[in-house]
Structure formats: C-alpha cells, structure tokens
C-alpha cells in the first residue's frame, strides 16, 4: 500500500503536464462516479453514500472556480474537498504551479488545492493509477473497517474479506513468476510455498525449485486496504520431510509472517528456512522414513530398497542396518552409495560389521576416511577370504607359479568372477606360463570381458589344457585342495613341487 510521499515544493507546470491535468480535471468534473468504488459487499447502507451525495451537490458550482476553491476548504470529508479543489482547475481553465512528492523513488507531480493532505490530492488526481489511488481512500476505509481491492482497471469495496479473482491475478502477474497454470508452477519438489486467500478459496503455489527472492505475499497485499490484510490469508509451506508418505504442512505465523508480508523475508527464504528445519527434525526424530528425490516411501523399507541402484549384497547390508536402526534416509538420487554415505560418519563400523566381522574390520584401519561403497566391498571380500581360508589350507613353499595360482584360486572362491577379473587385471604376469595360468582361470570362471593382457595362440592352447585342473583347484577344499594344486602345477610344466 502506498505511503504518504515526501513533499517537494511547487514549480511551474510544463505544457504537456498542464494538458494532462486539465484533461483529468475535466473527466472527473464530467463523471465523479469514476471515483466511487465498485460494491462487492453486503452492507445494509453504503458507507460511500454521504461522500458522493456531497460530491453531487457540487454540480451547481462546476463552472465557478472560486466557489469550488472555497468548498475545497470546508467540511470534514477529505475526498469531497480533494474533488472540489481538483475540478476547480477545469473551471478556472488554467493549471497553476505544480507541487511534487516522492513516492517509492518516483517524483509525482500534483496540484495543491484546499485544506486537504497532499496524499489525498495525489490519490484523487491519479484515480486511474491502481497504486496511487489508494491514498485517497485509505483513511476513510480504515475508519469504516472496509476492504478495498485496487485492480488494474477498477476499485472494489466490501464490508468483509472478499478478494476478487481478478485482483489476485493482477497482483500475481506483477511478480517475476510466469506460470502456465496462472497461480501455480505445477512442479514436483521437496517443498512448496502456498498462499491461500480464504475468501476466494484460491491459492498461489510456488515450489522450492521455482521460488525466487521476492515476497509474493507483499505483492498480494500491496494494493488492498483492510483492517488487517493478513486475516484473510493463510501462508503455509508444504514439505515431504515427514514420517507419513503424505508429507506435512507448516503454517507461517507471528513475526515470520509479518517479516514476509513487508518483504524482509522472501519466497525462497521462507521455503528454505522451513525445509532445512523440517529435514533436520526428521533426521533426528528416530522414526523410519525414506525418500528418494521427491518420492516419499513412508516407512516402507522394502519399496525403498527395491528402488535403489546397488548390488544385492549392498542392499542386504543396508536393509539389515535400517531394520536394526530407525532412521530417516533422505536421498537426492537412487544410488545406494548416497544412502551409506549419509550415515557413514556415525555408523561406519556398525555397517561394516553387518558386511563382515570384527576380525575383518579391525584390519581396515581408520574406516571413517574410507569411501563407503568401496569399504563395504572390501569388508565383504575380506570376510569371504576368511571363510575361504578356514576351508582351504595354507600351502607353504609355493614357487612363483604356485603362488599365482593359489592367489587366483582363493580370490575366485572369495569373490567370484568379478573379483577374479580385477585380480588378474592387476597381476604381474611375467612370462608365458604365468599368462597361461591366468588365462586358464579366466576360462574356468567364464569371464568374457576384455583384458589389457593379450594371449598368443600357444598361451591360449595351454590355458585350455589347464582348465580342468583349475576347475578342480577352485572346487577343492581341505586336504583335496593341496592335491588339486599339485596336479595343476605338474600339468603346467613349471617344474614346481609342493
């Protein structure tokens, strides 16, 4: 709502302004009804009747500038006096010196007349300006507890909250937002600002991604006069940081609402403030609630786990952890690595113990500095290695080929083809026999991916010959493992003996 401006003093009216003011005075002299607010209320008797009855009585003086000037100094109705003073310039046929006031950084010229405040003269002389016109009606409307809505092309009055839809649209279109749905962005996000006008049963809805550093509420109430403009408006923030799949709604009240209404808080600031607080509350609440991006799974752990991208073992570890611990897991993506990372700082050891054992975790050093997914994989492989070691006796005195074969065999037993492939890719295959042994394990494991290693025809031939012996080594346990390894070394022709 426009406030009283700072008075700048009088100056001579340029010809262009003189013509504009003269045209304005003539228009109002011919049709004072242009000043009367349109009725949208149910008043028993119109509060404006007295004012416009008195304006009508000025008809007999419309050709008498002196009489109109006198009338602009009599009585207690500022609107009547401002009208009389303004149309007196048309009766006089000349525009006197102009005064100027500073309004919202704009120099506003106007004609001073009679014993009425400058704000009233500005409001009347700019009756077709939806912002400035309110200066004319402000005092009267507040005295009578009226509600005025200044639309782009009309002024609407009611005795109770009764915001016109066109007013809300006019004001929202003044904001920087451009939505296809007029009053809402239509986006799906983790939160949204909702401004509901109760008397209209319409809402402005701006999601957290679209919210800008403006106060939409300030825009909405900027061209209305009311006993308490915020009484007809509810401001809430919808959010998904809630135990229920339906999410939650937080109402903005008190000083925060006041600060928002005057623009000291913005749409983005309000939404961010609420979302940060609700996210923090949820993550520390000790309830099971799961979110991925903007999809809320409530406490449905099975659906949440199924929606994540990760290995079955990783999903098993996360499921066990979340079954034991009631936690809120809020993810931006569907990568399971993000789920582990969000709880790694406080629960790294517990997670790794689910994947392995004390013996394995104790050997991993400072686990807080490890990358969660890699650490879990290492823990799983470490545990498998312990299990393999318990079933597969250590063979001492192995030569280079024997050590290589033993390492490949234990890797395959512990982590399968995927881990074996990594082991072979990083191995030091120093001669043709070592390469043939590696190739035999590749064939046995059914690995089809390409390697940086290349094998010639002789190495390929030896590998296929050794494959049955590799099969036996991989499947053997206990004392049979030693026998199978001895047969493999003999078949390879490396000359090593156990």
C-alpha positions in Angstrom: 0.0 0.0 0.0 1.3 3.4 -1.0 2.5 5.6 1.9 2.5 9.4 2.1 5.2 10.9 0.0 7.8 13.5 0.8 6.6 16.9 -0.3 9.0 18.6 -2.8 7.5 22.1 -3.2 5.8 24.0 -6.1 7.0 24.5 -9.7 5.6 25.7 -12.9 3.6 23.1 -14.9 5.1 22.2 -18.3 2.7 22.3 -21.2 2.5 18.6 -21.5 1.6 18.1 -17.8 -0.7 21.1 -18.0 -2.7 19.4 -20.7 -2.8 16.1 -18.8 -4.0 17.6 -15.6 -6.6 19.7 -17.4 -7.9 16.5 -19.1 -8.0 14.7 -15.8 -9.9 17.5 -14.1 -12.4 17.7 -17.0 -13.0 13.9 -16.9 -13.7 13.9 -13.1 -15.9 17.1 -13.4 -18.0 15.3 -16.0 -18.1 11.9 -14.2 -17.4 11.9 -10.5 -18.7 8.3 -10.4 -15.3 7.3 -11.6 -14.1 7.7 -8.1 -16.7 5.6 -6.5 -15.5 2.0 -5.5 -17.5 -0.9 -7.0 -19.6 -2.7 -4.4 -18.8 -6.3 -3.7 -20.2 -6.4 -0.1 -23.5 -6.7 1.7 -23.6 -3.5 3.6 -27.1 -2.5 4.9 -26.3 1.0 3.7 -23.4 2.1 1.6 -20.7 3.9 3.5 -19.8 6.0 0.5 -23.3 7.4 0.0 -22.6 10.5 2.2 -19.4 11.4 0.4 -20.8 11.0 -3.1 -24.1 12.8 -2.2 -21.9 15.8 -1.2 -19.9 15.5 -4.4 -23.1 15.5 -6.3 -24.1 18.8 -4.6 -21.0 20.4 -6.2 -22.7 20.2 -9.6 -24.0 23.8 -9.2 -20.5 25.1 -8.6 -18.8 23.3 -11.5 -18.4 26.5 -13.6 -17.3 28.6 -10.6 -13.6 28.1 -9.8 -13.7 30.5 -6.8 -16.7 28.7 -5.3 -15.0 25.3 -5.8 -11.9 26.6 -4.1 -13.9 27.6 -1.1 -15.6 24.3 -1.0 -12.2 22.6 -1.0 -11.5 24.2 2.4 -14.8 23.4 4.1 -16.1 20.4 5.9 -14.5 17.3 7.2 -14.7 14.9 4.2 -11.3 14.9 2.6 -12.5 13.2 -0.5 -15.1 15.9 -1.2 -12.5 18.6 -0.6 -9.9 17.0 -2.8 -12.5 16.6 -5.6 -13.6 20.2 -5.3 -10.1 21.5 -5.4 -9.1 19.3 -8.4 -12.1 20.2 -10.6 -11.6 23.9 -9.8 -8.7 24.0 -12.3 -11.0 22.9 -15.1 -13.5 25.6 -14.0 -10.6 28.1 -14.0 -9.4 27.0 -17.4 -5.7 27.1 -16.2 -3.3 24.8 -14.3 -1.4 26.6 -11.5 2.0 25.6 -10.3 2.6 22.0 -9.5 3.8 20.5 -6.3 5.8 17.3 -6.2 6.1 14.4 -3.8 8.5 11.5 -3.7 6.6 8.1 -3.7 8.6 4.9 -3.8 11.5 6.7 -5.5 9.3 8.4 -8.1 8.7 12.1 -8.3 4.9 12.5 -8.5 3.6 16.0 -9.6 0.2 17.1 -8.4 -1.9 20.2 -7.9 -2.3 21.6 -4.4 -5.7 22.9 -3.5 -7.8 23.4 -0.4 -7.2 22.3 3.2 -6.5 18.6 2.5 -3.5 16.5 2.7 -1.1 16.1 -0.3 -1.7 12.3 -0.2 -5.5 12.9 -0.8 -4.8 15.2 -3.7 -2.4 12.7 -5.3 -4.8 9.8 -4.7 -7.7 11.7 -6.4 -5.7 13.2 -9.3 -4.2 9.7 -10.0 -7.6 8.0 -9.6 -6.8 5.7 -12.6 -3.5 4.5 -11.1 -4.1 1.3 -9.1 -1.4 2.0 -6.6 -1.6 5.8 -6.1 -5.4 5.9 -5.9 -5.4 4.2 -2.6 -4.0 7.3 -0.9 -7.4 8.9 -1.4 -9.4 6.1 0.3 -7.0 4.9 3.0 -8.2 6.9 6.0 -11.9 6.6 5.2 -11.8 2.8 4.6 -9.9 2.1 7.8 -12.3 4.3 9.8 -15.2 2.3 8.4 -13.4 -1.1 8.6 -13.8 -1.6 4.8 -11.9 -3.8 2.5 -10.7 -2.2 -0.7 -9.0 -4.0 -3.6 -7.4 -1.9 -6.3 -7.4 -3.8 -9.6 -5.7 -2.6 -12.7 -9.0 -1.1 -14.0 -11.3 -0.7 -11.1 -11.6 -0.3 -7.3 -13.7 -2.9 -5.4 -15.1 -2.4 -1.9 -16.5 -4.9 0.6 -17.6 -4.9 4.2 -15.7 -8.2 4.8 -12.9 -10.1 3.2 -13.9 -10.7 -0.4 -10.9 -10.6 -2.7 -11.8 -10.7 -6.4 -10.1 -13.4 -8.5 -9.0 -10.7 -11.0 -7.3 -8.8 -8.2 -5.3 -11.8 -7.2 -4.3 -12.4 -10.8 -3.4 -8.8 -11.3 -1.1 -8.8 -8.3 0.4 -12.2 -9.0 1.2 -11.1 -12.6 3.2 -8.3 -11.1 5.6 -10.8 -9.7 8.6 -12.2 -11.7 6.8 -15.6 -12.0 5.4 -16.8 -15.3 3.4 -20.0 -14.8 1.3 -21.8 -17.4 -1.2 -22.5 -14.7 -1.6 -18.8 -13.7 -1.2 -19.2 -9.9 1.0 -22.3 -9.6 4.2 -23.6 -11.1 2.9 -27.2 -11.3 6.3 -28.7 -10.4 7.0 -31.6 -8.1 9.6 -30.8 -5.5 10.5 -31.5 -1.8 8.5 -28.4 -0.7 6.3 -25.6 -1.8 5.1 -22.2 -0.6 1.3 -21.9 -0.6 -0.5 -18.6 -0.1 -4.3 -19.2 0.2 -6.9 -16.5 0.1 -9.7 -17.8 2.2 -12.5 -15.6 0.9 -11.6 -16.5 -2.6 -10.7 -20.1 -1.9 -7.8 -19.8 -4.3 -4.1 -20.4 -3.7 -0.8 -19.4 -5.1 1.6 -22.3 -5.1 5.4 -22.0 -5.8 7.7 -25.0 -5.4 11.1 -24.8 -3.7 12.9 -25.1 -7.0 11.0 -22.2 -8.6 10.9 -19.9 -5.5 12.6 -16.5 -6.1 14.0 -13.8 -3.8 10.7 -11.8 -3.8 7.8 -11.7 -1.4 4.7 -12.8 -3.2 2.6 -12.0 -0.1 3.8 -8.4 -0.2 2.7 -8.2 -3.8 -0.7 -9.6 -3.0 -1.5 -7.2 -0.1 0.2 -4.2 -1.7 -2.9 -2.8 -3.4 -5.5 -3.5 -0.8 -6.8 -1.7 2.3 -8.1 -3.8 5.1 -8.4 -3.6 8.9 -5.9 -6.5 9.0 -4.8 -7.6 5.5 -3.4 -10.9 6.7 -6.6 -12.1 8.3 -7.9 -13.4 5.0 -4.6 -15.1 4.0 -3.0 -18.4 5.1 0.7 -18.9 4.3 1.9 -22.5 4.6 4.9 -24.5 3.4 4.2 -28.0 2.2 7.1 -30.4 2.6 7.9 -34.1 2.4 10.1 -34.2 5.4 7.5 -36.1 7.4 7.1 -39.7 8.6 3.9 -40.1 6.5 4.0 -40.5 2.7 1.6 -37.6 2.5 4.2 -35.2 3.9 3.5 -32.3 6.2 2.3 -28.7 6.2 3.7 -25.9 8.3 1.8 -22.7 8.8 3.7 -19.4 8.8 2.6 -17.2 11.7 3.8 -14.5 14.0 6.9 -12.4 13.4 8.0 -14.5 10.5 4.7 -13.8 8.7 5.0 -10.1 9.4 8.5 -10.0 8.1 7.4 -11.9 5.0 4.5 -9.5 4.4 6.8 -6.5 4.3 9.4 -8.2 2.1 12.1 -8.7 4.6 11.8 -12.4 4.0 11.3 -13.8 0.5 9.6 -16.8 -1.0 12.9 -18.6 -1.3 13.9 -17.6 2.2 10.7 -18.9 3.7 10.7 -22.2 1.9 14.4 -22.8 2.5 14.1 -22.0 6.2 11.2 -24.4 6.7 12.7 -27.2 4.7 16.0 -27.0 6.5 14.3 -27.2 9.8 12.0 -30.0 8.9 14.7 -32.1 7.3 16.8 -31.7 10.5 13.8 -32.5 12.7 13.0 -35.6 10.7 16.6 -37.0 10.5 16.9 -36.6 14.3 13.4 -37.9 15.1 14.2 -41.6 15.4 11.5 -42.6 13.0 11.7 -44.7 9.9 11.1 -42.6 6.9 12.6 -43.0 3.4 12.8 -40.5 0.5 14.4 -40.6 -2.9 14.4 -37.3 -4.7 10.8 -36.2 -4.4 9.3 -39.7 -3.9 8.3 -40.5 -0.3 8.2 -44.1 0.7 7.0 -43.5 4.3 8.3 -46.4 6.4 8.1 -49.0 3.6 11.7 -50.3 3.7 11.1 -52.9 1.1 9.9 -50.5 -1.5 12.7 -48.1 -0.7 15.4 -50.8 -1.0 13.9 -52.0 -4.3 14.1 -48.5 -5.7 17.8 -48.2 -5.1 20.6 -49.0 -7.5 23.2 -51.2 -6.0 24.3 -54.9 -5.7 22.2 -57.4 -3.9 24.9 -57.6 -1.2 24.9 -53.9 -0.7 21.1 -53.9 -0.5 21.2 -56.7 2.1 23.6 -54.8 4.2 21.6 -51.6 4.1 18.3 -53.5 4.8 19.8 -55.1 7.9 21.2 -51.8 9.1 17.9 -49.9 8.7 15.9 -52.8 10.2 18.1 -52.5 13.3 18.0 -48.7 13.4 15.0 -46.4 12.9 16.4 -43.8 10.7 15.2 -41.2 8.2 17.0 -41.6 4.9 16.6 -38.7 2.6 18.4 -39.1 -0.8 18.7 -36.9 -3.8 19.5 -39.8 -6.1 18.7 -43.5 -6.2 22.3 -44.6 -5.7 22.8 -46.8 -2.7 26.2 -45.2 -2.2 24.4 -42.0 -1.1 22.4 -43.9 1.4 25.5 -45.4 3.0 27.4 -42.0 2.8 24.6 -40.2 4.7 25.1 -42.5 7.8 28.8 -43.3 7.4 30.1 -40.7 9.9 28.2 -42.1 12.9 27.7 -45.7 11.8 30.6 -46.8 9.6 31.8 -49.6 12.0 28.2 -50.9 12.5 27.6 -51.1 8.8 30.9 -52.8 8.1 30.2 -55.4 10.9 27.0 -56.2 9.1 29.0 -56.9 6.0 31.8 -58.8 7.7 33.2 -59.4 11.2 35.3 -57.8 13.9 38.4 -59.6 12.6 38.0 -58.0 9.2 37.0 -54.5 10.3 39.9 -54.3 12.8 42.3 -54.8 9.9 40.8 -52.0 7.8 42.4 -49.1 9.7 40.7 -45.7 10.0 37.3 -46.6 8.4 35.9 -43.1 8.8 38.2 -41.9 6.0 37.2 -44.8 3.6 34.8 -44.5 0.7 31.7 -46.3 2.0 30.9 -48.5 -1.0 34.5 -49.5 -1.5 34.9 -50.2 2.2 31.8 -52.4 2.2 33.1 -54.3 -0.8 36.5 -54.7 0.9 34.8 -55.9 4.1 32.6 -58.4 2.2 35.6 -59.7 0.3 37.7 -59.8 3.4 35.1 -61.9 5.2 34.9 -64.3 2.2 38.6 -64.6 2.3 38.5 -65.6 6.0 35.8 -68.1 5.1 37.9 -69.5 2.3 41.0 -69.6 4.5 39.1 -71.7 7.0 38.1 -74.2 4.4 41.3 -74.1 2.4 44.6 -75.0 4.0 47.7 -72.8 3.6 50.3 -74.3 1.3 53.8 -73.3 2.2 56.8 -73.4 -0.1 55.0 -72.4 -3.3 57.0 -71.1 -6.2 56.0 -68.1 -8.4 53.5 -70.0 -10.5 52.1 -71.8 -7.4 51.7 -68.5 -5.5 49.9 -67.0 -8.5 47.6 -70.0 -8.9 46.9 -70.1 -5.2 46.1 -66.4 -5.1 43.7 -66.7 -8.1 42.0 -69.7 -6.6 41.4 -68.1 -3.3 40.2 -64.9 -5.0 37.7 -66.8 -7.1 36.5 -68.7 -4.0 36.1 -65.5 -2.0 34.7 -63.0 -4.5 33.7 -64.9 -7.7 34.4 -64.0 -11.3 34.1 -60.2 -10.7 36.9 -60.1 -8.1 39.0 -62.6 -10.0 38.9 -60.4 -13.0 40.2 -57.4 -11.0 42.9 -59.6 -9.5 44.1 -60.8 -12.9 44.0 -57.4 -14.5 46.3 -56.0 -11.8 48.6 -59.1 -11.6 52.2 -59.2 -12.6 52.2 -61.9 -15.4 55.9 -62.1 -16.1 56.1 -65.0 -18.5 54.1 -67.1 -20.9 53.4 -69.8 -18.3 52.0 -67.2 -15.8 49.8 -65.8 -18.6 48.6 -69.2 -19.4 47.7 -69.9 -15.8 45.8 -66.6 -15.6 44.0 -67.4 -18.9 43.0 -70.8 -17.6 41.3 -69.2 -14.6 39.6 -66.8 -16.9 38.2 -69.6 -19.0 37.2 -71.6 -15.9 35.3 -68.7 -14.4 33.6 -67.9 -17.7 34.8 -64.4 -17.9 34.1 -62.8 -21.3 35.2 -59.2 -20.8 38.3 -57.9 -22.5 41.6 -57.5 -20.6 44.5 -55.3 -21.2 46.6 -58.5 -21.2 46.9 -60.3 -24.6 47.4 -64.0 -25.1 49.1 -65.6 -28.1 48.0 -69.0 -29.6 50.4 -71.1 -27.5 49.3 -69.4 -24.3 45.6 -70.0 -25.3 46.3 -73.6 -26.0 48.0 -74.2 -22.7 45.2 -72.4 -20.8 42.5 -74.6 -22.3 44.6 -77.7 -21.5 44.9 -76.5 -17.9 41.3 -75.6 -17.4 40.1 -78.9 -16.0 42.9 -78.7 -13.4 41.9 -75.2 -12.5 38.3 -76.3 -12.1 39.4 -78.9 -9.5 41.5 -76.4 -7.6 38.6 -73.9 -7.4 36.1 -76.5 -6.2 38.5 -78.4 -3.8 38.5 -77.9 0.0 40.5 -79.2 2.9 43.3 -81.8 2.0 41.9 -82.1 -1.5 43.0 -78.5 -2.3 46.7 -79.4 -1.8 46.3 -82.4 -4.1 44.5 -80.4 -6.8 47.1 -77.6 -6.7 49.9 -80.2 -7.1 48.2 -81.6 -10.2 47.8 -78.1 -11.7 51.5 -77.3 -11.2 52.5 -80.6 -12.7 50.3 -80.1 -15.7 51.6 -76.6 -16.3 55.1 -77.9 -16.7 56.5 -75.2 -14.4 58.7 -77.7 -12.5 57.5 -76.5 -9.1 56.8 -79.1 -6.4 54.9 -79.0 -3.1 
